[in-house]
Amino acid sequence: MTLVRTLLHKPLARASLLRPASSHRSQFHSSASHAKACIVKWGYGAKDMHVLEDSSIIPQGLNKTWIAAGASHRLIALSGEGEAGVLGEGMNHSGQLGSGVRSDEPTFSAIDTSGMEILGLACGREHSMLLTRAQEETYDDQEAPPTSIPTKTILFGFGNSMYGQLGLGGSKDTLSKELAGEDVPGHVFEPSPTSVQLSDPDENVIQVQCGLDHTILRTDQGNLYSMGWGADGQLGLGPSSSSDRALPTLIERLSWKAGGKAIGRVKEISSSTDFTLALLDNNQVWIWGNAEYGQCMVNKKIDRILEPMHIPHPIPQSEVITSVAAGGTFGLLLTESGAVYTCGYGALGLGREKDQILLPEKIPSLSGIRRIVASTDYAAAINDKGELYTWGTCGKSGRLGHGDFETCFEPKRVLMPQESNGSKVIVHDVALGQDGGLAIVEAP
């Protein structure tokens, strides 16, 4: 596959800033003892929770730790003095851990990100995206100390790009064209972090979201870009385009440089499976992609939404929407008051009898919520006390974190391992993959 990657694209110079760093393995481990701050993992076929400790999580600041989860892999990024790296665990058959190699067995890996500030992390089914910013030192004069000047953001992609979801120009389609006549696999893999380029070199990516096999980018110039699988409209490129894209492609309907200026600036995007929700600064919500389960919140089911569509939701105008979360068959809206609204199909958090609704409805058992996250068929919420709740289908994954494999039709609190001895814990963040999750936990 090395020959295939070379033919499709060459890793850019920035990619050399990131390199494998196996020495991190001894610094990040599973343990029976519980540090003040840790990352807790659950699911992926297990009932029990596992504590992953690292001394740099809290001392360097909570905003210096990032977590993301895919179908069968997890990534943890640490950005601080003496600790700068992306730690990966799980399956790596597509190179989704970014270690530079592929493996058919579960493994552990680390990427050295020294000199880079981590800004974001996202995982799809078998691909990963890392958003960074380099710090460059300059001197005003020879005797003055160096000053740190923020540079433009740099987005790296690694893992499976069969549909072009890494945005590097390679996909199963380009592969067949460039190697016409040769018997080659219909997949493209990039196991090393490789920088993704936008058409405008002055534009900075400020948020990245991964669906199962596609990626959505938001930039500082108010534009949205998409790449990857587009059959269900998840790229949002319009009624005449449902094909895959292997390079970042402008979503004209909501982008500032096209039609978006007359609509409003997007301030948040969410995508975890096959559709995307976008929250605008004027409190509007827009959707595109798969909507066959009624997750489009317009009182009907729509097979595919090929272009961003405004959701005229029934939530009172007095309720400011602060966040959105797109699951597989449902969507969530979080309001400034801490209420959570749901819409779509599945174990929605509204009880066993309500598994299908076509307009957003408030989840009565949730209040004071400050963060919502959704993935395929399940969701999580963190309240202002730092308590984590999950609900949805579980199957044999254990992904709800309740110590069993049971479906949960209403939000249920997830008890962290530290609480077994009566300790109080605060959950600061949560990431959900298709079969399991991670949480950043502090025990004061």
Phi, psi and omega in degrees: 000345178299318179298318180298315181296322180294322180291326184280317179195159175253133175304134184282169186303323181299331183298335181290347178290338181251131183212156178302145180217080186295343181296340180293342187300320182285346183266350184223110190212166175271140185211156177278334178276153187244119177283174179300319180233144182201174171246132181251134180244144176211166178089207182058037176094000182245146176277326186276155175268152179235135181263126176248118186257149171199130186290346185271353187297306182271315182305326180275355180103139182298331178284004177257005179236131181232143179229148177207151182223138177250198182297319182216021177218156180230145176231140178227121182252130178243130182226099181190177182296123178081000181209104179219104181186164174248117183261130182239147180213142175120205181288147184220028185290343175252004183080021185289351175271349175074022184276355181095352179225164175247149181214143178271358181248150175304140185211176177236139178211168178213146178242130178280120179244030179306136180084002180241140173264125180281131180244341182185160184210137180210147180231138170257205180299308180220026175225159185223149178229138181231121180256126185224172171216130179276151175249124181251139180265134175228159181240126174289322172208174188291335183265344182281149177291157180293146174248146183265124181246121178297136177254183181293157180286154180231124180256128178248143174235147176203152182114213185281132175229038180305322181258005182089014187295345177276344179072026184259003178097352182250142176200179177298331180286312179293328178298314181293329180285317184284335181243040183302134178092348180259148179275096183232157179295156179269030179235156173232130180237145172226097184279355179248140177303123184232133187288141181259132185251135170270161181294330177260111183294344180269357182269138184246130171288130179241349174209140177229136178229137178251129164273195179301308184224028175216167182222139177241135181240143173240137185242168181288349178262013176079022182251155175241141177230152178221156175203155179115212184288132183234010187298329180261013180083010185292350176271343175066031188266003175115165185296342180262006184221112172231018180275165178287155177229134183257001176229152177305123185239133186295130171272095192295326186301323185244007182269141186299325182280357179235244184273350187290337184297328179278350184259314183141158183276134177284131179248349177202142173233151177217130178206127180231342184227266184230015173214164183231140170251139177234131177254126181262162182289350176264015177077009175279151175240135179235156183218151168206159181108208182292130179219026185288350180257007180086010181289357179282351170067027181242025175069026174198167176262139178231127185302304180219136174248106189275347180221144181311132182236134179289136177259108177280066189297153182274008179294134183305144180298336178290343179268103178284127178277125184253342182200156177229154178216123182259116176268203179276312182240011184208165174228156179235145174234133178248133181255166182299332180282354180094011178272151179239128177251144181231157178200141179132222186224147175124200174278089195275354184095005183255008182106165185296331186277346182247091180248004178209116173223147187250356173230148182302135179228140183289137174277108190295333185276358180252134176209158179062030183279138179242348179210136175234146179218142179224151175219196182295107173071012173203167188212168179216154177215142176244129180266180185288356173265357183082023178265138181257133176236142174227157176201162181129192178277152185240315183062221181260015184272331187071020190287348178281342178077021182262005179082016178210186180245024187270142172292142182240115185273348176224151181305134179230138183291138176267121180270124180279155183304326182296337183282351180295335178254017176091002181289146175273140180232157174235123176268120183267327182203159180216145175230136181242127170261181182295332184232008180182174185220170175228151175218142171268119190236138175235135175250099184301000000 
